[in-house]
Amino acid sequence: MSELKPGVYRHFKGNLYRLIAVARHSETLEEMVVYQALYGEGGWWVRPAAMWSEHVEKDGYSGPRFAWADENL
């Protein structure tokens, strides 16, 4: 599986999220990231690991969609 590790990441728009686990889709075996928003209602989400790790260029920003913040936050 991917080299992503559990801990806190910052989305390029500024909010913090806790990566809980990297799992596989039961039908396609695609790697998926299970994560929780660390703001608002703290919703739980999944997205493809490839999308989590991708490079983003938007509104003058160029960098990772999610950047490592800290495993202990």
PyMOL Python script that loads the backbone (N, CA, C, O; Angstrom):
from pymol import cmd

cmd.read_pdbstr("""\
ATOM      1  N   MET A   1       0.832  -1.189   0.000  1.00  0.00           N
ATOM      2  CA  MET A   1       0.000   0.000   0.000  1.00  0.00           C
ATOM      3  C   MET A   1       0.872   1.246   0.000  1.00  0.00           C
ATOM      4  O   MET A   1       2.099   1.180   0.064  1.00  0.00           O
ATOM      5  N   SER A   2       0.211   2.349  -0.072  1.00  0.00           N
ATOM      6  CA  SER A   2       0.879   3.641  -0.195  1.00  0.00           C
ATOM      7  C   SER A   2       1.756   3.970   1.005  1.00  0.00           C
ATOM      8  O   SER A   2       1.670   3.319   2.047  1.00  0.00           O
ATOM      9  N   GLU A   3       2.590   4.976   0.852  1.00  0.00           N
ATOM     10  CA  GLU A   3       3.487   5.411   1.913  1.00  0.00           C
ATOM     11  C   GLU A   3       2.844   6.457   2.816  1.00  0.00           C
ATOM     12  O   GLU A   3       3.511   6.996   3.699  1.00  0.00           O
ATOM     13  N   LEU A   4       1.582   6.750   2.617  1.00  0.00           N
ATOM     14  CA  LEU A   4       0.893   7.706   3.482  1.00  0.00           C
ATOM     15  C   LEU A   4       0.831   7.152   4.896  1.00  0.00           C
ATOM     16  O   LEU A   4       0.644   5.953   5.099  1.00  0.00           O
ATOM     17  N   LYS A   5       0.991   8.046   5.874  1.00  0.00           N
ATOM     18  CA  LYS A   5       0.963   7.585   7.261  1.00  0.00           C
ATOM     19  C   LYS A   5      -0.107   8.332   8.042  1.00  0.00           C
ATOM     20  O   LYS A   5      -0.424   9.478   7.725  1.00  0.00           O
ATOM     21  N   PRO A   6      -0.664   7.690   9.059  1.00  0.00           N
ATOM     22  CA  PRO A   6      -1.664   8.344   9.895  1.00  0.00           C
ATOM     23  C   PRO A   6      -1.093   9.595  10.558  1.00  0.00           C
ATOM     24  O   PRO A   6       0.095   9.661  10.874  1.00  0.00           O
ATOM     25  N   GLY A   7      -1.944  10.565  10.759  1.00  0.00           N
ATOM     26  CA  GLY A   7      -1.545  11.810  11.393  1.00  0.00           C
ATOM     27  C   GLY A   7      -2.336  12.967  10.832  1.00  0.00           C
ATOM     28  O   GLY A   7      -3.317  12.766  10.116  1.00  0.00           O
ATOM     29  N   VAL A   8      -1.920  14.166  11.148  1.00  0.00           N
ATOM     30  CA  VAL A   8      -2.650  15.369  10.761  1.00  0.00           C
ATOM     31  C   VAL A   8      -2.003  16.005   9.530  1.00  0.00           C
ATOM     32  O   VAL A   8      -0.787  16.176   9.449  1.00  0.00           O
ATOM     33  N   TYR A   9      -2.865  16.343   8.584  1.00  0.00           N
ATOM     34  CA  TYR A   9      -2.451  16.978   7.336  1.00  0.00           C
ATOM     35  C   TYR A   9      -3.227  18.276   7.160  1.00  0.00           C
ATOM     36  O   TYR A   9      -4.360  18.408   7.623  1.00  0.00           O
ATOM     37  N   ARG A  10      -2.598  19.230   6.481  1.00  0.00           N
ATOM     38  CA  ARG A  10      -3.272  20.494   6.170  1.00  0.00           C
ATOM     39  C   ARG A  10      -3.634  20.493   4.687  1.00  0.00           C
ATOM     40  O   ARG A  10      -2.784  20.283   3.822  1.00  0.00           O
ATOM     41  N   HIS A  11      -4.920  20.731   4.416  1.00  0.00           N
ATOM     42  CA  HIS A  11      -5.402  20.862   3.046  1.00  0.00           C
ATOM     43  C   HIS A  11      -4.893  22.178   2.480  1.00  0.00           C
ATOM     44  O   HIS A  11      -4.683  23.128   3.233  1.00  0.00           O
ATOM     45  N   PHE A  12      -4.693  22.252   1.189  1.00  0.00           N
ATOM     46  CA  PHE A  12      -4.125  23.468   0.606  1.00  0.00           C
ATOM     47  C   PHE A  12      -4.991  24.700   0.831  1.00  0.00           C
ATOM     48  O   PHE A  12      -4.509  25.823   0.684  1.00  0.00           O
ATOM     49  N   LYS A  13      -6.270  24.512   1.186  1.00  0.00           N
ATOM     50  CA  LYS A  13      -7.138  25.656   1.490  1.00  0.00           C
ATOM     51  C   LYS A  13      -7.054  26.050   2.966  1.00  0.00           C
ATOM     52  O   LYS A  13      -7.653  27.045   3.375  1.00  0.00           O
ATOM     53  N   GLY A  14      -6.305  25.266   3.778  1.00  0.00           N
ATOM     54  CA  GLY A  14      -6.033  25.667   5.149  1.00  0.00           C
ATOM     55  C   GLY A  14      -6.576  24.801   6.266  1.00  0.00           C
ATOM     56  O   GLY A  14      -6.016  24.822   7.362  1.00  0.00           O
ATOM     57  N   ASN A  15      -7.633  24.041   6.047  1.00  0.00           N
ATOM     58  CA  ASN A  15      -8.204  23.233   7.122  1.00  0.00           C
ATOM     59  C   ASN A  15      -7.350  22.012   7.439  1.00  0.00           C
ATOM     60  O   ASN A  15      -6.599  21.522   6.596  1.00  0.00           O
ATOM     61  N   LEU A  16      -7.480  21.529   8.681  1.00  0.00           N
ATOM     62  CA  LEU A  16      -6.738  20.351   9.129  1.00  0.00           C
ATOM     63  C   LEU A  16      -7.611  19.102   9.072  1.00  0.00           C
ATOM     64  O   LEU A  16      -8.815  19.149   9.323  1.00  0.00           O
ATOM     65  N   TYR A  17      -6.970  17.987   8.736  1.00  0.00           N
ATOM     66  CA  TYR A  17      -7.641  16.693   8.652  1.00  0.00           C
ATOM     67  C   TYR A  17      -6.730  15.637   9.253  1.00  0.00           C
ATOM     68  O   TYR A  17      -5.508  15.718   9.131  1.00  0.00           O
ATOM     69  N   ARG A  18      -7.333  14.637   9.908  1.00  0.00           N
ATOM     70  CA  ARG A  18      -6.568  13.516  10.442  1.00  0.00           C
ATOM     71  C   ARG A  18      -6.736  12.319   9.517  1.00  0.00           C
ATOM     72  O   ARG A  18      -7.844  11.818   9.322  1.00  0.00           O
ATOM     73  N   LEU A  19      -5.620  11.866   8.949  1.00  0.00           N
ATOM     74  CA  LEU A  19      -5.637  10.656   8.141  1.00  0.00           C
ATOM     75  C   LEU A  19      -5.699   9.483   9.119  1.00  0.00           C
ATOM     76  O   LEU A  19      -4.807   9.312   9.950  1.00  0.00           O
ATOM     77  N   ILE A  20      -6.734   8.697   9.017  1.00  0.00           N
ATOM     78  CA  ILE A  20      -6.962   7.571   9.932  1.00  0.00           C
ATOM     79  C   ILE A  20      -6.299   6.303   9.395  1.00  0.00           C
ATOM     80  O   ILE A  20      -5.601   5.599  10.124  1.00  0.00           O
ATOM     81  N   ALA A  21      -6.527   6.021   8.112  1.00  0.00           N
ATOM     82  CA  ALA A  21      -6.013   4.773   7.539  1.00  0.00           C
ATOM     83  C   ALA A  21      -6.012   4.855   6.021  1.00  0.00           C
ATOM     84  O   ALA A  21      -6.713   5.669   5.420  1.00  0.00           O
ATOM     85  N   VAL A  22      -5.208   3.992   5.421  1.00  0.00           N
ATOM     86  CA  VAL A  22      -5.257   3.773   3.979  1.00  0.00           C
ATOM     87  C   VAL A  22      -5.871   2.391   3.801  1.00  0.00           C
ATOM     88  O   VAL A  22      -5.383   1.408   4.359  1.00  0.00           O
ATOM     89  N   ALA A  23      -6.952   2.323   3.015  1.00  0.00           N
ATOM     90  CA  ALA A  23      -7.683   1.077   2.812  1.00  0.00           C
ATOM     91  C   ALA A  23      -7.764   0.789   1.315  1.00  0.00           C
ATOM     92  O   ALA A  23      -7.306   1.584   0.495  1.00  0.00           O
ATOM     93  N   ARG A  24      -8.344  -0.344   0.973  1.00  0.00           N
ATOM     94  CA  ARG A  24      -8.548  -0.682  -0.439  1.00  0.00           C
ATOM     95  C   ARG A  24     -10.036  -0.818  -0.729  1.00  0.00           C
ATOM     96  O   ARG A  24     -10.801  -1.349   0.076  1.00  0.00           O
ATOM     97  N   HIS A  25     -10.423  -0.326  -1.890  1.00  0.00           N
ATOM     98  CA  HIS A  25     -11.797  -0.491  -2.369  1.00  0.00           C
ATOM     99  C   HIS A  25     -12.030  -1.985  -2.602  1.00  0.00           C
ATOM    100  O   HIS A  25     -11.193  -2.657  -3.205  1.00  0.00           O
ATOM    101  N   SER A  26     -13.142  -2.495  -2.136  1.00  0.00           N
ATOM    102  CA  SER A  26     -13.383  -3.942  -2.191  1.00  0.00           C
ATOM    103  C   SER A  26     -13.552  -4.494  -3.605  1.00  0.00           C
ATOM    104  O   SER A  26     -13.307  -5.679  -3.827  1.00  0.00           O
ATOM    105  N   GLU A  27     -13.956  -3.682  -4.547  1.00  0.00           N
ATOM    106  CA  GLU A  27     -14.173  -4.159  -5.916  1.00  0.00           C
ATOM    107  C   GLU A  27     -12.972  -3.886  -6.821  1.00  0.00           C
ATOM    108  O   GLU A  27     -12.560  -4.752  -7.593  1.00  0.00           O
ATOM    109  N   THR A  28     -12.417  -2.685  -6.722  1.00  0.00           N
ATOM    110  CA  THR A  28     -11.365  -2.271  -7.656  1.00  0.00           C
ATOM    111  C   THR A  28      -9.952  -2.401  -7.085  1.00  0.00           C
ATOM    112  O   THR A  28      -8.974  -2.348  -7.831  1.00  0.00           O
ATOM    113  N   LEU A  29      -9.844  -2.571  -5.769  1.00  0.00           N
ATOM    114  CA  LEU A  29      -8.584  -2.617  -5.034  1.00  0.00           C
ATOM    115  C   LEU A  29      -7.832  -1.288  -5.046  1.00  0.00           C
ATOM    116  O   LEU A  29      -6.667  -1.228  -4.655  1.00  0.00           O
ATOM    117  N   GLU A  30      -8.500  -0.219  -5.496  1.00  0.00           N
ATOM    118  CA  GLU A  30      -7.896   1.114  -5.470  1.00  0.00           C
ATOM    119  C   GLU A  30      -7.643   1.532  -4.027  1.00  0.00           C
ATOM    120  O   GLU A  30      -8.487   1.316  -3.157  1.00  0.00           O
ATOM    121  N   GLU A  31      -6.478   2.132  -3.772  1.00  0.00           N
ATOM    122  CA  GLU A  31      -6.180   2.640  -2.428  1.00  0.00           C
ATOM    123  C   GLU A  31      -7.059   3.845  -2.140  1.00  0.00           C
ATOM    124  O   GLU A  31      -7.200   4.740  -2.974  1.00  0.00           O
ATOM    125  N   MET A  32      -7.644   3.859  -0.957  1.00  0.00           N
ATOM    126  CA  MET A  32      -8.505   4.937  -0.508  1.00  0.00           C
ATOM    127  C   MET A  32      -7.984   5.446   0.833  1.00  0.00           C
ATOM    128  O   MET A  32      -7.465   4.672   1.638  1.00  0.00           O
ATOM    129  N   VAL A  33      -8.122   6.735   1.066  1.00  0.00           N
ATOM    130  CA  VAL A  33      -7.731   7.338   2.337  1.00  0.00           C
ATOM    131  C   VAL A  33      -8.987   7.560   3.163  1.00  0.00           C
ATOM    132  O   VAL A  33      -9.969   8.116   2.672  1.00  0.00           O
ATOM    133  N   VAL A  34      -8.956   7.131   4.406  1.00  0.00           N
ATOM    134  CA  VAL A  34     -10.038   7.374   5.368  1.00  0.00           C
ATOM    135  C   VAL A  34      -9.545   8.498   6.267  1.00  0.00           C
ATOM    136  O   VAL A  34      -8.487   8.387   6.886  1.00  0.00           O
ATOM    137  N   TYR A  35     -10.323   9.596   6.339  1.00  0.00           N
ATOM    138  CA  TYR A  35      -9.858  10.750   7.099  1.00  0.00           C
ATOM    139  C   TYR A  35     -11.013  11.479   7.773  1.00  0.00           C
ATOM    140  O   TYR A  35     -12.178  11.301   7.419  1.00  0.00           O
ATOM    141  N   GLN A  36     -10.657  12.306   8.754  1.00  0.00           N
ATOM    142  CA  GLN A  36     -11.654  13.040   9.531  1.00  0.00           C
ATOM    143  C   GLN A  36     -11.299  14.519   9.533  1.00  0.00           C
ATOM    144  O   GLN A  36     -10.145  14.897   9.736  1.00  0.00           O
ATOM    145  N   ALA A  37     -12.313  15.348   9.304  1.00  0.00           N
ATOM    146  CA  ALA A  37     -12.129  16.801   9.387  1.00  0.00           C
ATOM    147  C   ALA A  37     -11.898  17.176  10.850  1.00  0.00           C
ATOM    148  O   ALA A  37     -12.581  16.669  11.739  1.00  0.00           O
ATOM    149  N   LEU A  38     -10.942  18.058  11.096  1.00  0.00           N
ATOM    150  CA  LEU A  38     -10.656  18.511  12.460  1.00  0.00           C
ATOM    151  C   LEU A  38     -11.247  19.902  12.696  1.00  0.00           C
ATOM    152  O   LEU A  38     -10.639  20.742  13.358  1.00  0.00           O
ATOM    153  N   TYR A  39     -12.418  20.127  12.156  1.00  0.00           N
ATOM    154  CA  TYR A  39     -13.143  21.381  12.326  1.00  0.00           C
ATOM    155  C   TYR A  39     -14.630  21.074  12.135  1.00  0.00           C
ATOM    156  O   TYR A  39     -14.986  19.980  11.695  1.00  0.00           O
ATOM    157  N   GLY A  40     -15.474  22.010  12.455  1.00  0.00           N
ATOM    158  CA  GLY A  40     -16.915  21.818  12.270  1.00  0.00           C
ATOM    159  C   GLY A  40     -17.422  20.594  13.006  1.00  0.00           C
ATOM    160  O   GLY A  40     -17.108  20.384  14.177  1.00  0.00           O
ATOM    161  N   GLU A  41     -18.204  19.794  12.311  1.00  0.00           N
ATOM    162  CA  GLU A  41     -18.794  18.592  12.913  1.00  0.00           C
ATOM    163  C   GLU A  41     -17.835  17.401  12.916  1.00  0.00           C
ATOM    164  O   GLU A  41     -18.188  16.334  13.418  1.00  0.00           O
ATOM    165  N   GLY A  42     -16.645  17.561  12.370  1.00  0.00           N
ATOM    166  CA  GLY A  42     -15.660  16.473  12.389  1.00  0.00           C
ATOM    167  C   GLY A  42     -16.052  15.283  11.546  1.00  0.00           C
ATOM    168  O   GLY A  42     -15.816  14.139  11.934  1.00  0.00           O
ATOM    169  N   GLY A  43     -16.651  15.542  10.390  1.00  0.00           N
ATOM    170  CA  GLY A  43     -17.117  14.465   9.518  1.00  0.00           C
ATOM    171  C   GLY A  43     -16.003  13.528   9.072  1.00  0.00           C
ATOM    172  O   GLY A  43     -14.833  13.904   9.003  1.00  0.00           O
ATOM    173  N   TRP A  44     -16.406  12.290   8.770  1.00  0.00           N
ATOM    174  CA  TRP A  44     -15.481  11.271   8.270  1.00  0.00           C
ATOM    175  C   TRP A  44     -15.676  11.164   6.761  1.00  0.00           C
ATOM    176  O   TRP A  44     -16.799  11.235   6.260  1.00  0.00           O
ATOM    177  N   TRP A  45     -14.548  10.990   6.034  1.00  0.00           N
ATOM    178  CA  TRP A  45     -14.585  10.993   4.585  1.00  0.00           C
ATOM    179  C   TRP A  45     -13.635   9.940   4.026  1.00  0.00           C
ATOM    180  O   TRP A  45     -12.753   9.442   4.726  1.00  0.00           O
ATOM    181  N   VAL A  46     -13.830   9.614   2.755  1.00  0.00           N
ATOM    182  CA  VAL A  46     -12.880   8.784   2.011  1.00  0.00           C
ATOM    183  C   VAL A  46     -12.636   9.445   0.666  1.00  0.00           C
ATOM    184  O   VAL A  46     -13.517  10.103   0.113  1.00  0.00           O
ATOM    185  N   ARG A  47     -11.439   9.263   0.153  1.00  0.00           N
ATOM    186  CA  ARG A  47     -11.117   9.719  -1.200  1.00  0.00           C
ATOM    187  C   ARG A  47      -9.986   8.855  -1.706  1.00  0.00           C
ATOM    188  O   ARG A  47      -9.243   8.281  -0.910  1.00  0.00           O
ATOM    189  N   PRO A  48      -9.841   8.749  -3.024  1.00  0.00           N
ATOM    190  CA  PRO A  48      -8.733   7.965  -3.566  1.00  0.00           C
ATOM    191  C   PRO A  48      -7.392   8.501  -3.070  1.00  0.00           C
ATOM    192  O   PRO A  48      -7.182   9.714  -3.029  1.00  0.00           O
ATOM    193  N   ALA A  49      -6.491   7.604  -2.695  1.00  0.00           N
ATOM    194  CA  ALA A  49      -5.167   7.996  -2.205  1.00  0.00           C
ATOM    195  C   ALA A  49      -4.418   8.800  -3.256  1.00  0.00           C
ATOM    196  O   ALA A  49      -3.667   9.714  -2.915  1.00  0.00           O
ATOM    197  N   ALA A  50      -4.611   8.473  -4.526  1.00  0.00           N
ATOM    198  CA  ALA A  50      -3.942   9.222  -5.595  1.00  0.00           C
ATOM    199  C   ALA A  50      -4.384  10.682  -5.587  1.00  0.00           C
ATOM    200  O   ALA A  50      -3.576  11.576  -5.841  1.00  0.00           O
ATOM    201  N   MET A  51      -5.652  10.928  -5.300  1.00  0.00           N
ATOM    202  CA  MET A  51      -6.163  12.295  -5.245  1.00  0.00           C
ATOM    203  C   MET A  51      -5.627  13.005  -3.999  1.00  0.00           C
ATOM    204  O   MET A  51      -5.273  14.182  -4.063  1.00  0.00           O
ATOM    205  N   TRP A  52      -5.566  12.301  -2.872  1.00  0.00           N
ATOM    206  CA  TRP A  52      -5.024  12.867  -1.629  1.00  0.00           C
ATOM    207  C   TRP A  52      -3.597  13.364  -1.853  1.00  0.00           C
ATOM    208  O   TRP A  52      -3.216  14.430  -1.368  1.00  0.00           O
ATOM    209  N   SER A  53      -2.823  12.589  -2.585  1.00  0.00           N
ATOM    210  CA  SER A  53      -1.397  12.861  -2.762  1.00  0.00           C
ATOM    211  C   SER A  53      -1.069  13.759  -3.956  1.00  0.00           C
ATOM    212  O   SER A  53       0.093  14.113  -4.154  1.00  0.00           O
ATOM    213  N   GLU A  54      -2.066  14.132  -4.747  1.00  0.00           N
ATOM    214  CA  GLU A  54      -1.756  14.838  -5.983  1.00  0.00           C
ATOM    215  C   GLU A  54      -1.305  16.281  -5.780  1.00  0.00           C
ATOM    216  O   GLU A  54      -1.558  16.901  -4.748  1.00  0.00           O
ATOM    217  N   HIS A  55      -0.637  16.779  -6.791  1.00  0.00           N
ATOM    218  CA  HIS A  55      -0.161  18.164  -6.842  1.00  0.00           C
ATOM    219  C   HIS A  55      -1.314  19.030  -7.354  1.00  0.00           C
ATOM    220  O   HIS A  55      -1.998  18.653  -8.305  1.00  0.00           O
ATOM    221  N   VAL A  56      -1.529  20.186  -6.729  1.00  0.00           N
ATOM    222  CA  VAL A  56      -2.626  21.086  -7.087  1.00  0.00           C
ATOM    223  C   VAL A  56      -2.058  22.422  -7.532  1.00  0.00           C
ATOM    224  O   VAL A  56      -1.111  22.941  -6.941  1.00  0.00           O
ATOM    225  N   GLU A  57      -2.646  22.962  -8.574  1.00  0.00           N
ATOM    226  CA  GLU A  57      -2.331  24.328  -9.004  1.00  0.00           C
ATOM    227  C   GLU A  57      -3.653  25.060  -9.129  1.00  0.00           C
ATOM    228  O   GLU A  57      -4.428  24.819 -10.055  1.00  0.00           O
ATOM    229  N   LYS A  58      -3.904  25.973  -8.170  1.00  0.00           N
ATOM    230  CA  LYS A  58      -5.185  26.676  -8.158  1.00  0.00           C
ATOM    231  C   LYS A  58      -5.034  28.021  -7.464  1.00  0.00           C
ATOM    232  O   LYS A  58      -4.437  28.111  -6.391  1.00  0.00           O
ATOM    233  N   ASP A  59      -5.575  29.062  -8.077  1.00  0.00           N
ATOM    234  CA  ASP A  59      -5.590  30.404  -7.488  1.00  0.00           C
ATOM    235  C   ASP A  59      -4.211  30.838  -6.976  1.00  0.00           C
ATOM    236  O   ASP A  59      -4.102  31.394  -5.883  1.00  0.00           O
ATOM    237  N   GLY A  60      -3.177  30.589  -7.753  1.00  0.00           N
ATOM    238  CA  GLY A  60      -1.832  30.994  -7.376  1.00  0.00           C
ATOM    239  C   GLY A  60      -1.097  30.020  -6.477  1.00  0.00           C
ATOM    240  O   GLY A  60       0.083  30.221  -6.188  1.00  0.00           O
ATOM    241  N   TYR A  61      -1.777  28.956  -6.023  1.00  0.00           N
ATOM    242  CA  TYR A  61      -1.129  27.945  -5.178  1.00  0.00           C
ATOM    243  C   TYR A  61      -0.593  26.830  -6.063  1.00  0.00           C
ATOM    244  O   TYR A  61      -1.247  26.423  -7.023  1.00  0.00           O
ATOM    245  N   SER A  62       0.584  26.344  -5.741  1.00  0.00           N
ATOM    246  CA  SER A  62       1.169  25.204  -6.424  1.00  0.00           C
ATOM    247  C   SER A  62       1.839  24.331  -5.368  1.00  0.00           C
ATOM    248  O   SER A  62       2.853  24.719  -4.788  1.00  0.00           O
ATOM    249  N   GLY A  63       1.277  23.166  -5.125  1.00  0.00           N
ATOM    250  CA  GLY A  63       1.832  22.278  -4.114  1.00  0.00           C
ATOM    251  C   GLY A  63       0.920  21.095  -3.873  1.00  0.00           C
ATOM    252  O   GLY A  63      -0.008  20.859  -4.646  1.00  0.00           O
ATOM    253  N   PRO A  64       1.176  20.339  -2.800  1.00  0.00           N
ATOM    254  CA  PRO A  64       0.370  19.149  -2.527  1.00  0.00           C
ATOM    255  C   PRO A  64      -1.044  19.509  -2.064  1.00  0.00           C
ATOM    256  O   PRO A  64      -1.253  20.528  -1.406  1.00  0.00           O
ATOM    257  N   ARG A  65      -2.012  18.655  -2.418  1.00  0.00           N
ATOM    258  CA  ARG A  65      -3.393  18.860  -1.954  1.00  0.00           C
ATOM    259  C   ARG A  65      -3.430  18.795  -0.423  1.00  0.00           C
ATOM    260  O   ARG A  65      -4.070  19.629   0.218  1.00  0.00           O
ATOM    261  N   PHE A  66      -2.748  17.810   0.160  1.00  0.00           N
ATOM    262  CA  PHE A  66      -2.645  17.666   1.610  1.00  0.00           C
ATOM    263  C   PHE A  66      -1.173  17.586   1.979  1.00  0.00           C
ATOM    264  O   PHE A  66      -0.438  16.768   1.426  1.00  0.00           O
ATOM    265  N   ALA A  67      -0.739  18.421   2.904  1.00  0.00           N
ATOM    266  CA  ALA A  67       0.661  18.419   3.357  1.00  0.00           C
ATOM    267  C   ALA A  67       0.708  17.969   4.812  1.00  0.00           C
ATOM    268  O   ALA A  67      -0.145  18.342   5.617  1.00  0.00           O
ATOM    269  N   TRP A  68       1.706  17.169   5.135  1.00  0.00           N
ATOM    270  CA  TRP A  68       1.904  16.678   6.494  1.00  0.00           C
ATOM    271  C   TRP A  68       1.977  17.854   7.474  1.00  0.00           C
ATOM    272  O   TRP A  68       2.686  18.830   7.227  1.00  0.00           O
ATOM    273  N   ALA A  69       1.245  17.757   8.576  1.00  0.00           N
ATOM    274  CA  ALA A  69       1.285  18.799   9.610  1.00  0.00           C
ATOM    275  C   ALA A  69       1.935  18.240  10.884  1.00  0.00           C
ATOM    276  O   ALA A  69       2.921  18.793  11.370  1.00  0.00           O
ATOM    277  N   ASP A  70       1.374  17.128  11.432  1.00  0.00           N
ATOM    278  CA  ASP A  70       1.895  16.559  12.673  1.00  0.00           C
ATOM    279  C   ASP A  70       1.089  15.315  13.025  1.00  0.00           C
ATOM    280  O   ASP A  70      -0.128  15.291  12.843  1.00  0.00           O
ATOM    281  N   GLU A  71       1.755  14.294  13.523  1.00  0.00           N
ATOM    282  CA  GLU A  71       1.021  13.084  13.917  1.00  0.00           C
ATOM    283  C   GLU A  71       0.397  13.217  15.302  1.00  0.00           C
ATOM    284  O   GLU A  71      -0.429  12.386  15.681  1.00  0.00           O
ATOM    285  N   ASN A  72       0.772  14.240  16.066  1.00  0.00           N
ATOM    286  CA  ASN A  72       0.282  14.358  17.437  1.00  0.00           C
ATOM    287  C   ASN A  72      -0.746  15.452  17.656  1.00  0.00           C
ATOM    288  O   ASN A  72      -1.178  15.661  18.790  1.00  0.00           O
ATOM    289  N   LEU A  73      -1.150  16.151  16.615  1.00  0.00           N
ATOM    290  CA  LEU A  73      -2.157  17.211  16.796  1.00  0.00           C
ATOM    291  C   LEU A  73      -3.520  16.617  17.056  1.00  0.00           C
ATOM    292  O   LEU A  73      -4.491  17.353  17.233  1.00  0.00           O
TER     293      LEU A  73
END
""", "prot")
cmd.dss("prot")
cmd.show_as("cartoon", "prot")
cmd.util.cbc("prot")
cmd.orient("prot")
